[in-house]
Amino acid sequence: MVDNLDRVRGRGINPTGGKRLSRGGVAPGKRRFTPEQAKKAFIEFLAAGYNVAASVERTGRSRKAYEYWRKNDPEFKARVDVIMSTRKVDTNTREEKRLEAREMGFAAWRLKYLGQVTFPHHMQWIDLLEGKDPRDLHPSQVYEQGRRNKLVINCPPNHGKTTVVTMDYVTYLICTNPAVKIAIISKTSDMAEDMVYGVKTRLTHSDHADLIRDFAPEGGFLATADEWSANRIRLASADRDPSDKDPTLQGLGLGSQVYGKRLDRVFVDDAVDGENAAGWQKQMRWLQVEVSSRPGASGVVCIIGTRISPADLYWQLRNPENFQSGKSPWTYLSQPAVLDDSGERDDWVTLWPRATTSWYSDHDDCWCDTDDCRHGDKDGLFPRWDGLHIGGVKDDLDANVWLQAYMQKEVGGNAAFPSYGITAATNNGRVPGRIGGLYSVPDDVYVIGAVDPATTGFAGLLVGAVQQGTGKRFIYDAWNVKHPTPEELKDRIKAITLEYGVNEWRIEKTGLLTMFTQDFELNQWLNVRGVRLKEHYTGKNKWDVNFGVASMSPLFGRWQDMEDGTQKQIMEPLIELPRIHNDGLRALKQQLTIWTPELDPKKTPCDMVMALWFFENGAREKAKVVGITGQRRFSGLVSPQERAKAAVINLSDYRVA
């Protein structure tokens, strides 16, 4: 038996009888033990002072292997019991309680130690967290299976996600495996600290004396912890690998530094709200670079929250266009507050109809004033979000807020360009470019290029056409150029002109960005080729409902919201986008999806939307002229030259001085 802990930590244990299987200590995964060698190594690690979890990890086996050895190898069990009987902080009783807790499962453990009932929609979360398909799925729910360790869950407000998942389930994980490493992430560090505080309360409060007795080290979790701060817990070394300095639990604000090299569980709880929903690109990058790689193949990242906007982080994680494989790796579950609203509200099937507590309290009454809500039913349960109560919430909300936050429907909300409209306007049979592949742009078109110039950040370039006679718009292609030089933009304008036969360029003129519209060489180059260059001055009119950016919304069709949350098309789109096949078009689509009149362009890129608006102003002028002169009728005595000179004016456009 090993009696020198330093030997274990520094030089390594060799249970193979002399031949070292790898160099450099005993880090997990460095050796390949046979079952008998693994059991021998486990005994030596345990005797040297490591706890069960750390000893199992260092043999390259799982807890299930340890439990199998105890059950089927009496000699192994006896040797472990002898060692554990001499330990003050990790007794056989505690290990047996951990094993018992894992066998009973979270719901039974939560009822026994926290006194809380876990309802069916809560168990769907736990199923996903434990690598299972969610039970009892209703047809109105959306379940998209991706990887088992990448989870996105949308649920309505006030349905228990923080209490059940981020506090109670995290407490369960710590009690059953003190060596676990968990991160709780919320929008701000203060919010994450509140969640960590909830876990610490469960580990220390006298209301949970049974939990402390069965799972805490001698002296309690707090007294023996190596660290116990507002946002971090590091349990006693005897409960973990003594050489491991990573925290057991840490609370972080979205975008903060993550401590430690490895995480077993990451819970991202309500990290998105109305203030930061448009920043999904930065959020996704942080999750991919700083968070998702740390759990590895065996860990789990769970992002759970309420839908906020049409193109928030939850939606973007499901969007296959954001992944090189063309498929989202994330498993997704939606939980609408109302699963079936057929009939009267008393007949509604809801996600969480009953709970163990009443809306009534010593200081508050429920507006429903029903005996059922006041006294409970025969099973001792009270209405929670049944048809009556959730219907009251619906009555007080805007239709889009209800459909999005409570029903997880894809709605436009305040967005001027809802995703379903953009999808309807996209012709996947036409590829970007002049030729177009199987589907091409008609020949009788007027080609317009548009530029939202910038030499810092991104510049947006777009080329499209308006069809004479119908006024239909076609976008050929788009480019989102990072930090371009003036010469680079000029070269692109010239190349696009030659390739697409541009008839007119619309370029923004505002502040310092006059370098292109006043560039003599560029103007001369365009004039020689008969290309018109028109300045676009962006002022307050971009917010105008009739003439500003939002006025482009009808280009993507007109839609009617149906009672079931779907949208019915009542007018075809007047614009056609090609297949979203490159970064420029992808940026255009993404910016359209999140654009709202309240958007701050200093914080959220909108250069492609602005380029489209410049293009649309040119298209409107051309379509208006075509539409009016197309109604003119000439006699056979009028020559073609005279016809070309003729024009029709709209008197309503002129005012008498």
N, C-alpha and C positions, 0 to 999 in steps of 0.2 A: 504494500500500500504506500502511495506517495505521501510524504509528510512535509514536503518543501514546496510551498506555493510559488516561490520564485522560480523554481525549476519548471513548473508548468507554464508560467507566464513567459519566461525568457528563452529557455533552451528547448522546451518541448518534451512531450512524453512519447515514447516509442513502444506501443503495445505489440509490435510485430516480432519482438525478441532480438533486436540488434540492428537490422537493416533499416535505415531511414528511408521513408517513402518520398519525402520531399525535404527541401531545406527551408530554414527560417521559421521555426516555431510551430504553433498548432492552430493556426487560423483555420476557420471552417472552410471546407472545400479544397484544402490543400492535399488531403490524403484520400486514399481509396481503401477503406477498411472492409474486411470480410465481416459478416455478422458477428462472429465470435470475437474478432479483434475490436469491433465497435463496442460490444458490451464490456470488454476488458478496459478499453479506454474510458468509457463512461464511468466505470467504477473508480478509476484513478482520478479523473477530473473531479468527481463528486467528493472523494476523500480529500482532495487537495484544497477544497474550499469553494469550488464553483457550485452554483445552484443547479437544479435539475435542467432548467431551460438552457442555461449556458453550456452544461455538459453535453446535452443532446446536440446542440448546434455544432459543437466542436468535433463531434464524431461524424458529422455530415448526415445525420439521421433526423427524422421528425419526431414530434411528441407521440404520434401514433405508434412509431416503432418502440419507443420506451414503454408505452402502455401495453403493447403486445408482449414485450419481454417480461414485464411483471406478471402478466396473466399466464404465460406459458412456460416460464423458466423459474421454478421454485428457488433454485440456488441463487439466481440473480436477484430475485425479490428479497430473499433473506439478507444478502450482502448489502443491498440498498437500505433496508430497514435498519440494519445495525449502524450504518453510517449516519442515517438521518436521525436516529435516536440520540446521537451525541451532539446534534446541531441545535443551537438555541434559537436561531432566527429562521430556520427553514425546516421545521419538524415534519415528520411523516404525516401528521394530521393535516397540516396546511397543504401538502402535496396531494393528499387524498381528497381534500375539499376542492382543489382545482380540477382534479380529474372528475369528481362528481359534478361540478358546475358545467364542465364541457359536455358531459353526458346528458345532463338534464336540459341543456339548451338555454338560449338567452331568455325566452319568454318565461319559462318556469323559474329561472334564476332571478329575473327581475321581479316577479311576483313575490318570491320568498324573501329576498334581501332588500328590495326597494319598495315593496308593497304596491306595485303598479301593474295593471292589466295591459297587455300588449294586444292591440286590436288588429283585425285582418289587414288593413292597409299598412300598418306598421310592420307586420310580418313580411309583406312584399319587399320592404327595404332590407330586412334582415336576410331574406332568401338571397337577394342579389349580393349582399355583402359576404355571404358564405358560399358563393359560387353556384347557386341554384337558380332555376327559373322561378319567377315570382308565382306564388300560388293564387288560385281563384281569380284569374284575370277576367275582367268584364269585357264584352265586345267593344265598348266605347273607349277602352284604354289602348294606348299605343305601346307596343313592346318590340323594340328593334334589337336583336341580339348581335352584339359585337364581341369584343374580348371580355372575358369574365372579370378581369381586374381593372377595367376602365368603365366607370359607371356615371351616367347622367340621369338624374331623377328630378322631374318637375312635379310639384304638388301644390295644392292651394295654401294660402296663408292660414295660420292658426290650426294646423292639423298635426302638430306634435313632433315635427322633424328634429328640431334642436334638442328637445328633451329626450326623445327616444334614441336618436342616432348619435348626436354629438356629445351628449352627456352620459346617458345610461349605458349605451353600447360601448362607449369608450371605457367607462368604469368596468364593465364586464371583461373587456379585453385585458385591462391591467390586472384585475383580480385573477384571471385564469392564466396569465402569462406575464409576470413582472418584467421579463426581459424585452417586452414589446416596445417598439418605437413608433410614436404616433404624432402627427401634426394636425392641428385644427387651424383652418384658414378661413377668415371672414373678410369683409370689406375693409375694416380697420383693425389695428392691433387692439384697441379698446374692446371692440366687439368680440374678438377672439379671446381676450383675457376674461371676459365675462363667462364664456363657455368653459375655459379652463377652471375658473372658480367653481362652476357647477360640479365639475368632476372632483375637485379637491374637497368640496363639501360632502359629497357622497363617500369619500374615503376617510373622513374624519369626524363627521357629525354624530352625536350620541343617538340620533334617531336611527342610525344604521349600525348599532352595536353588534348585531349578529354578523354583518359583513366584516367589520373590523376584527372581531374575534376569530373568524374562520380564515381570513385572507391576509391580514396585516402581520408584519414581523413583530417580534416581542418589543413592546414599547410604542407600536403604532406606525403608520405610514409617515406621518409628519416628523416624529422624533428621530426616526432612523434614516430619513431621506438624505442623500448627499446634496440635493438642491431642492428648494421649495419656494419659488418666487411667483410673482404675479402672472407670468406667462410661461413658466417652465417648471417641470417636475423631473427630478432624476432620483429614482428609488435607490435604496441602500445597495451597496456593492454585493452584499451576500445574496441579493435577489436577482443579480444580473452578472454578466461577465465583469469581474473586477477591473479589467483593463479597459473597459468600454466607457468612454466619457460622454457619449451621445445622450441627450435627454430622453427620458421615458415619454414625456408629453411636452409639446411646445405649442403655443398659440401665436399665430402670425397674422398680420394684415396682408391683404393681397399685394403682391409685388415685393414683400420684405425678404430679407436674407433668411435662408433655411439653414438651421444648424445641424451638423452631423452629416455623415456620408451615406447613411442608409435609413430608410423609413419603411415600416411594415404596413402602416395604414395612413392615408391622407384623407381628411374630411374637409371639403370646401363647402361651407354652409353660408348661404345668403351673402355671397361675395359680390353680387351684382345688384345694383339698384338704378334708379332713374338718373343719378348723377354720373355714373361711370359705364352705363350700358353701351355707349358708342365706342368705348375704348377696348372692344373685344380683341382686336389684333394684338395689342400689347399684353392683354391678359392671357391670350392663348400662347404667345411666345414665352411668357414667364412660366406658365404651367408646363410647357414642353421642355424648356431648357433647365429650369430650376427644380421642378417638382416631379414630373412624370417618370424620370429616369431613376429616381432614388428608391422606389419600392421594388424595382426589378420585376422579374417574372412572377414571383410569389406574392408580392404585395398588392394592395388595392388602393386606387384613387377613386373616391366617391365625390361627385359634385352634385349637390342637392340644393334646390331653391325654387323660387317662384318666378315665372316668366314676367319680364319687365317690359321688353320692347320687341318689335318684330324681328330684329336681327341681333339679339343679345348673345352672350357667350354660349348659352345653352343651345341656341339654334345653330350657331356657327360650328360647334363641336359635332353636330349631326350632319353638317353640310359637306358632302363628298368632295366638293370643289376645293376645300381647304387642305386636302391630303394628296400626296403624290400618287398614291395607289388608286385614287378615284373612288375610294370607299372609306367611310368613317370607321375607325376602330372602336368607337365608343358604344357600349350597350346603353340603350335609352328606355326609360319607362315614364309614361305620363299617367297622372292620377286626377282625372276631372272630379271636381267637387260633387257634381251631379252625374251619375252614371246613366240614368234613364229618367227623363222628365215627362213621361207619358201620363196623361190624366191630371187629376188635381194634385196639389202639392203634398197632400197626405199620402199619395201613392208614389211619390218620387223615390227612386232608388239612389241613395247618396253614398259617398265614400266613407263617411264616419257618422252614422246615424245615432249611435248610443255611446255613452261614456259612464265612468263610475262617479263622476261629480256633477253637481247641478249648476245651472246658471245662477241659481239663487244663492245668496250668501247673507251673512249678518248685516252687510252694508249695502247690498244691491239686490234688486229684484229683476226678473226677466220680463221683457215687454209682452211675451206671449200670454202670461197669466193663466197657465194651464196647470191642472192638478198633476199631470204626468211630469211636467218640468219641475214642479215644486216637491213632489213626493217620490217620484220614480215609479218604475213598473214593478211587476211581480218578481223580476230577477234582480232588483236593486239597481237597475241602470237608469240613467237619465238621458233625455234628448240632448244631443250635442249639435251636429249639423244635419239634422233630418230635413225633410222638405220644407217644413214650416220655418225653421230658423235660417237655413241657407237661402231660402226664397226671400227672406227679409233682407239679407245682405245683397242679393241680386237687385232688389228694388231700389237700393240706395246707390247703385253704381252706374257709371257710363257703360253702354253695351260693349264697347271694345275692351274696357278694363275687365269686365266680367268674363268675356270670352277668352281673353289672353291669360290673366292671372289665375282665374279659378277653373277654367275649362281647358287650358293649354291649346287653344285653337290658334292657327296662323291667321292673324288679322292685321290690318294696316295700322290700327291705333292712330297715332299722330303722324305716322309716316305718310309722305305724299305719294310714295311709289311702293305699294305693298308687293311682297315677293310673288304672290300669285299672278299679279298683273305683269310683272317682269317676265315670269315664266311663260305666260300666254303670248307675250310679244317676241319671244325668242324662237327663231327657226333653226332647229338643230340640224336640218338638212343642208343649210348654207354655211360654208366655212368662211372665216374672215378673209378679206381680200377682194380684188376686183373681179376675179373669175367666179368665185362662189361655189364651185363644185357642182353637185347635182341641181342645185337651185341657184339662180343668178338674179341679180338686180336687173329690172327692165332697162331697155336702151334709152327710152325717152325720158331721161332724168336730167335734173340740174344738180351738179355736184358742188357741195359746200364743205370746206374745211374750217375747223375751229380750233383755237388755241387759248388756253388759260396759262399764260407764260409765268415762269418763275425761274430764278437762278439759285434759290435756296429752297429746300423742300422738294416738292414734286411739281412738274409741269404736266398739264393735260392736253393731249392732242387727239382730235377726232375727225374722221372724214365720213360723210354720208351723202345722201342724195334725196331730193324730193321729186316725185313722179308728176309730170305734167298731166293735167286733166283730173287725176284722182287726189292729188295732194298727199299721197302716202309717202312716209319717210322710210328710208333704208339706211342703216348704219353699215358701212363697209368694215371699218376697223378702228381701233383706238390704241393709244400709247400713253403710258404713265411713266414719265422720264424723271429720274432722280438727279437732282443737282446739275441740270444741264447748263452748259455755257451758251451765251448768245449765238455763237457760231454754230454750235450743234443744233440748236433749234432752227436756225435759218436753213441749214442743210436738210433737216427733216422736212421743213415746209416745201423746199424745192423738190425733194425726192417724191413726196406725196403728190405734189402737183403733177409731176410727169407721169407717175404710175397710174393715177386715178382720173386724170383729165379734169382737175379741179377748175370750176368756173368762178368761184368766189371764196375768199378767205375772210373769216370773222376772227379778229384778234383783240383781246382786251386791252384797253388803254386806261390805266389808272395809276396815279402816283408816279413812281419811277419807271413803270413798265411801259414806256413809250419808245423803247429802243427799236422795236420792230415796225411799228406803224410809221415812224419817222426815219426809218433806214432807207437812204436814197438808193443804194445798190439793190436791196430787196424789192423796193417799189418798182424800180426800172425793170428788173428781171421779170416781175409779174406782169407789168404793163406790156412788155414786148410780146408776151404769150396770151394777151387778151384776158388776163385774170384780174378780177376786181378785188381790191383790198379795202375792207371796211372796218373802221375802228368800232369797238364796242366799249362804251363807257358804263362801268358798273357802279350804280349809285343805290339809293334806297329802293329803286324800282324792282330790284331783284326779290324783294319781299312782297311785292304787289300781287294780290290774289289773281288778278286778270292777266297780268303781263310778266310776273316774276317767275322764279323757278317752279313754284308749286303749280303754276298754270299748265305745266307740261303733264300733269297727272292724267288727263283724259287721253293722252297719247297711248297709254297702256291699257285702254279699254275702260268701259264703265261697268261697275259691278253692284250687285244688290246683295246685302247681307241677309241670309236666310235664318229662320228661327233655330235651325239645328247647328248654327255656327259656320256653315259652309257659305261660299260665295257663288252667286249665279252671274254669268257674264251676260250683259244686256247690250253691249256694243263692242264690236271687234276693235283690237288695237289699231291705231293709226301709224304706228311705228313698228319696224321689224329689226331686231337685233340678230346678228349671226350667232352661230354656236359659240358659247363662252369658252374660247380655246387658247387664250393667251392672257398675260398679266394685265394688259391694258383694258381689255374687255371685262376681265374679272374684277378689276378695280372699279370700273364703271358700274357694274351690277351691284357690288357691295356698297358703294357710296350711295347709289340710288335707294337701296333697301333701308339704309339708316338715316337718310336725309329727312330732316324736319325743319320747319321754319325757325325753331328755337335753337338749331344747331350752331355751335360756335366754331367758325372755320379756323380759328387759331388753335383749337384743340383737336378738331376732327377734320381730316382731309376731305375736301369736296371739289377738288380741281377737275375731276372728270365730269361731275354733275354740271359744273359751270361751263365746261366746254360744250356739253350737250345743249345747255341753254343758249349759248351763242349760236350754235348750229340751228337750233329751233327758231330763233329770231329771223335768221336768214331764210329758213324754209317757209315761215309764215308770210314773209314779204313776197316770196316767189309764188307760193300757193294762192295768195290773195289776187295777185295780178292775173295769174292763169285762170283762176276761177271766174273773174269778172269779164275778161276779154273773151273767154270761151263762150259767153252768152251772146256775143255780138254777131249779127247776121249781115252779110254784104250781098249786094246785087251782082249779077254777072258782069256789069259794066265797070266795076272797081278793079283796078290793076293790082297785082300782088305787091308792088312797091307801095301803093297807097294804103293797102290793107296793113302793111307792116308799120306804117306811121301812125295808124289810128290807135286811139286809146279810149278807155271808158273810165270816168271818175265817179266816185261816190260822193254825192253832194253833202251827205251827213258828216263827211270828214272835214267839211269847211264851215266856218262860222262867219256871220256877217259882223264886221267891225262896228 
